[in-house]
Amino acid sequence: MSHLNAEVISIGDEMTSGARLDTNAQWISRRLGELGVSVEFHTTVGDNLQDNIDVFAAAVQRADTIVCTGGLGPTQDDLTRQAMADLVGQPLELRESSLQHIESMFARRGREMPQRNRLQAMFPPSADEIVNPQGTAPGVDLAVDREGRIPSRIFALPGVPAEMKTMFDQTVAPRIAAMAGGDTVIRHHVMRFFGTGESDMEQQLGDMIARDRQPRVGITVSAATISLRITATGSSQEQCDEAIRETEAEIMRRVGHYYFGSGENFEQHHAVDQMLRSAGQSLLVIEFGFAAPLGDWFAALGETPAYRGGLSLAVTDDVIKLAEGDDWVASARTLADRFGATHVLAVDRYPSLELHDDRPLPAADVRIIVLSGEDGYQEKTVTLGGHPSIVQPRFAKAALAFLRSTLSATS
Amino acid sequence: MSHLNAEVISIGDEMTSGARLDTNAQWISRRLGELGVSVEFHTTVGDNLQDNIDVFAAAVQRADTIVCTGGLGPTQDDLTRQAMADLVGQPLELRESSLQHIESMFARRGREMPQRNRLQAMFPPSADEIVNPQGTAPGVDLAVDREGRIPSRIFALPGVPAEMKTMFDQTVAPRIAAMAGGDTVIRHHVMRFFGTGESDMEQQLGDMIARDRQPRVGITVSAATISLRITATGSSQEQCDEAIRETEAEIMRRVGHYYFGSGENFEQHHAVDQMLRSAGQSLLVIEFGFAAPLGDWFAALGETPAYRGGLSLAVTDDVIKLAEGDDWVASARTLADRFGATHVLAVDRYPSLELHDDRPLPAADVRIIVLSGEDGYQEKTVTLGGHPSIVQPRFAKAALAFLRSTLSATS
């Protein structure tokens, strides 16, 4: 397998002007890294034909593979196809198969294709189409010859993130894997962890996160939740899945203590929901103080018998007011009864955190309380510091981790 | 005034690899646009000296002004200073004034400066320092001669967003304004609006958002909240502020109906808090269904007599359970009484929205109810569609807009 380097190009005035934040380049760079391709440059350029041609020409010289997004729409601003054609000195020609696909996309939505969308079916003759199953803009795959080196390959995708991601995974990734001379079936599996830091995790994983390991294990952290993303390449899906299972088992041996579930968007509140449901239990959440993220997260779960409601209150006395009770714990149990909830998770209380330029980021103590049944009571105090926008969700996640530990201890 | 073009450069392996999302380039591009400078390219490059030099050399040829971030730290990975020195064929020399500033930053934190931080006081002799009031990494301002044209000016800033932003506003922006031959005092004012779309807003503002208008008016939209950012340049602060006041008044004449407050981070719940406080009123929020953003937003206000708490419940029957009442409106009034709240804002109910690849984004009806005093009742139904991650906060914002309209009608 040969080592490839890459450049990611984003096209559009809305990006160079700052009107829109480019998140595509980050996503593509991560995916390329998982394929063993080193991304060395990102370039963003506006909707100007000559600038586009110049940027492609420079990229072709320094990168074996180029993934670009944007400029494939049907309007006059959309110049990516023209720039690619000019780069290789070819005309744009209508491709019938592509036109039929575009017309069928409009037909599925019950609309007739406007004439200007014919533009999206125009390709340089030597280019391959990249099918877009979700939208009308097909992608363009063009090899550009370089003297004495392998051709540089440009993959042009639409800027719409959902379409771009599907097309990258379905078509571009296997083609890049084939360029590198390796196996072309690629499978991913994401494992999620909470309760430790990135550097601790890296240390415990040791050689598992080495760049040349197969399958590759990539680590990312988002708001204190750690994701390990396993990427296997092989000659068949079965071979990939088997390799992923072995790697997954080894990861569990080393850091399984912090694992809470699998899947890119799987969060601790999903794990809590599953645990409660399988035990026929249910939850009332009470958040005190200056945040209430858990109420929003649990509500977004959708219909589930495991979640009964959330209260966002200033102080514990408010629970007494609400239930017209005597002390807050008894009042919380009363409210849980009224909702038919078996458990209460209380966060007492999200701090008010102020930033000061010259001082370290503030830290605070927060008490997490889990009430269960008629007299179950467990509490834990968590101390965390950091930027307020990050630290409040971290307290919420620490509360979920504590709840999970009490649920698994009693199950 | 001459017209300048610009390139924004982001430096660091963590950006090219996709480990970190670059938000600096967007922020800088917006600020440059406000100064009348056209940003034509963004380039991101890893921590490789030759790549850095090449990227600077290319940028100098195509841009009059270059703002770059990253690579100014004290470690071996931090190569920006060296790349700039190599670009102009100058050595890096220790600058005493800068060293003293760095030592004083450590002293303020009660620490001695590690030797390696001396690196951060090294400059090419022809460069100017850009003072960093918040951190140890000073910025570098370097003019690079170009044959037959004005020199290209590189402003290198740290990658830490808070430090970068302060340094840009304090030092870089006035220097760029001076390069363009214009006035060098720059003042901003941000006005916030809700209740209409971007294109409708643009139409009503007409010539006010023309690129060559003074003061400039920039429009951005974030989750359905529209910001108009007025940027005035002048010879004095008073002159700028007077120009801003006139522009502000004209904006209010045209689109004042949608205005709810001023300031970059001013949201509708801040406006509600101010309205309630000034009238000695207070609020209980009840959110039904599959989201509960208002509880989190209001909690984050901090101590305020105007907000008493939030309930996140599945359905209106849950209010009856909670208050042990008969109907939900009466029960909601009972709960408001227990909290001493004069008003209830209820959102009935955030929908469960599922995405389907082949269908238009889903729309839903949500009922907004405002209860006030003993029998005040007002309701409104809002229909919105769009991606679930965006549409739930939009329902919440529509609820706040309705609450504001009822509060101003009764005040």
Chai-1 contact restraints between the chains, C-beta under 6 A:
chainA,res_idxA,chainB,res_idxB,connection_type,confidence,min_distance_angstrom,max_distance_angstrom,comment,restraint_id
A,T16,B,V39,contact,1.0,0.0,6.0,A-B,restraint_1
A,S17,B,S29,contact,1.0,0.0,6.0,A-B,restraint_2
A,S17,B,G33,contact,1.0,0.0,6.0,A-B,restraint_3
A,G18,B,Q26,contact,1.0,0.0,6.0,A-B,restraint_4
A,G18,B,S29,contact,1.0,0.0,6.0,A-B,restraint_5
A,G18,B,R30,contact,1.0,0.0,6.0,A-B,restraint_6
A,L21,B,Q26,contact,1.0,0.0,6.0,A-B,restraint_7
A,Q26,B,G18,contact,1.0,0.0,6.0,A-B,restraint_8
A,Q26,B,L21,contact,1.0,0.0,6.0,A-B,restraint_9
A,S29,B,S17,contact,1.0,0.0,6.0,A-B,restraint_10
A,S29,B,G18,contact,1.0,0.0,6.0,A-B,restraint_11
A,R30,B,G18,contact,1.0,0.0,6.0,A-B,restraint_12
A,G33,B,S17,contact,1.0,0.0,6.0,A-B,restraint_13
A,V39,B,T16,contact,1.0,0.0,6.0,A-B,restraint_14
A,E40,B,G46,contact,1.0,0.0,6.0,A-B,restraint_15
A,F41,B,V45,contact,1.0,0.0,6.0,A-B,restraint_16
A,H42,B,T44,contact,1.0,0.0,6.0,A-B,restraint_17
A,T43,B,T43,contact,1.0,0.0,6.0,A-B,restraint_18
A,T44,B,H42,contact,1.0,0.0,6.0,A-B,restraint_19
A,V45,B,F41,contact,1.0,0.0,6.0,A-B,restraint_20
A,G46,B,E40,contact,1.0,0.0,6.0,A-B,restraint_21
A,Q134,B,D357,contact,1.0,0.0,6.0,A-B,restraint_22
A,F290,B,A299,contact,1.0,0.0,6.0,A-B,restraint_23
A,F290,B,A300,contact,1.0,0.0,6.0,A-B,restraint_24
A,F290,B,G302,contact,1.0,0.0,6.0,A-B,restraint_25
A,A291,B,D296,contact,1.0,0.0,6.0,A-B,restraint_26
A,A291,B,A299,contact,1.0,0.0,6.0,A-B,restraint_27
A,A291,B,A300,contact,1.0,0.0,6.0,A-B,restraint_28
A,A292,B,G295,contact,1.0,0.0,6.0,A-B,restraint_29
A,A292,B,D296,contact,1.0,0.0,6.0,A-B,restraint_30
A,A292,B,A299,contact,1.0,0.0,6.0,A-B,restraint_31
A,P293,B,D296,contact,1.0,0.0,6.0,A-B,restraint_32
A,G295,B,A292,contact,1.0,0.0,6.0,A-B,restraint_33
A,G295,B,G295,contact,1.0,0.0,6.0,A-B,restraint_34
A,G295,B,S312,contact,1.0,0.0,6.0,A-B,restraint_35
A,D296,B,A291,contact,1.0,0.0,6.0,A-B,restraint_36
A,D296,B,A292,contact,1.0,0.0,6.0,A-B,restraint_37
A,D296,B,P293,contact,1.0,0.0,6.0,A-B,restraint_38
A,D296,B,D296,contact,1.0,0.0,6.0,A-B,restraint_39
A,A299,B,F290,contact,1.0,0.0,6.0,A-B,restraint_40
A,A299,B,A291,contact,1.0,0.0,6.0,A-B,restraint_41
A,A299,B,A292,contact,1.0,0.0,6.0,A-B,restraint_42
A,A299,B,S312,contact,1.0,0.0,6.0,A-B,restraint_43
A,A300,B,F290,contact,1.0,0.0,6.0,A-B,restraint_44
A,A300,B,A291,contact,1.0,0.0,6.0,A-B,restraint_45
A,G302,B,F290,contact,1.0,0.0,6.0,A-B,restraint_46
A,G302,B,S352,contact,1.0,0.0,6.0,A-B,restraint_47
A,G309,B,S312,contact,1.0,0.0,6.0,A-B,restraint_48
A,G309,B,L313,contact,1.0,0.0,6.0,A-B,restraint_49
A,G309,B,D318,contact,1.0,0.0,6.0,A-B,restraint_50
A,G310,B,S312,contact,1.0,0.0,6.0,A-B,restraint_51
A,L311,B,L311,contact,1.0,0.0,6.0,A-B,restraint_52
A,S312,B,G295,contact,1.0,0.0,6.0,A-B,restraint_53
A,S312,B,A299,contact,1.0,0.0,6.0,A-B,restraint_54
A,S312,B,G309,contact,1.0,0.0,6.0,A-B,restraint_55
A,S312,B,G310,contact,1.0,0.0,6.0,A-B,restraint_56
A,L313,B,G309,contact,1.0,0.0,6.0,A-B,restraint_57
A,D318,B,G309,contact,1.0,0.0,6.0,A-B,restraint_58
A,K321,B,R338,contact,1.0,0.0,6.0,A-B,restraint_59
A,L322,B,R338,contact,1.0,0.0,6.0,A-B,restraint_60
A,R338,B,K321,contact,1.0,0.0,6.0,A-B,restraint_61
A,R338,B,L322,contact,1.0,0.0,6.0,A-B,restraint_62
A,S352,B,G302,contact,1.0,0.0,6.0,A-B,restraint_63
A,D357,B,Q134,contact,1.0,0.0,6.0,A-B,restraint_64
